Amino acid sequence: MRILLTNDDGIHAPGIEAMHAALEGLGEIMTVAPLTVQSATGHGITFDEPLMVDEIVVNDSMTGIAVDGRPADCVKVALRNLWSDRFGEGSSPDLVVSGMNSGANVGINVIYSGTVAAAIEAAFLGIPAIAVSLHIGDRTRIRYNRAAQIAREVIDRILLNPIDPHSVINVNVPRTESDDAPMPPVRVVDMNTAAGSSSYEKRHSPDGRAYYWACGSGLAFDRTSPGSDVESLLERNVTVTPLNYDLTDHARMNGWRERLDAD
């Protein structure tokens, strides 16, 4: 198996290092990730600026290509150019893994997430993809390596059966704050669709102009949805949610045809 590894926290982030280590033995890994942090950039891509690339030695066992762009850029340029440069024309990875992100990507945050966007870009281009994120509690107690090992076990379970080339699977690991943290239960759950209830604090700059600073944990929502990814993750489960990049509202298509079709 050949794996493309990417993320949105940047190639030097501890989460991607831990994920790379955890994936060793599963297959040959090529890492292509943003040069700088691209959290919450969603599915933006670069059109009017060059995508500069550099080979980066991250640690003794991990070398990757840093792209001065966004997560979706990384996947696009990797699948369209960088992969064939390394493995030969016409070749492609068997799997794309995006993560491990420092922070959960559940509920409406899935829409904002660069981690998920990278996975969706891969699936759109015909490569099955898994986005991996870690719920962060006390930042001084994060155990990225153990969290990545938990994610690897879930990935192994996912790969026990063939997955469609256009599959996107969103995996969130609960807070992991000890090196011997037990394997949490794994739950396949829906995405919470409630609006986030984060607010903004009004402040003033030294010159008197007003500005607003985002407040909140990012995991507070206008309503609860028992059994969704948010609630299940907060109950310390690993959440697994299959996603679809087709935004068509198929259930309402016939109604709109009846209203608007001329024929």
Buried (B, 14 or more C-beta within 10 A) or exposed (E): EBBBBBBBBBBBBBBBBBBBBBBEEBEEBBBBBBBEBBBBBBBBBBEEEEBEBEEBEBEEEBBBBBBBBBBBBBBBBBBEEBBBEEBEEEEBBBBBBBBBBBBBBBBBBBBBBBBBBBBBBBBBBEBBBBBBBBBBEEEEEBBBBBBBBBBBBBBEEBBEEEBEBBBBBBBBBBBBBEEEBEEBEBBEBBBBBBEBEEEEEEEEEEEEEEEEEEEEEBBBBEEEBEEBBBBBBBEBBBBBBBBEBEEEEEEEEEEEEEEEEEE
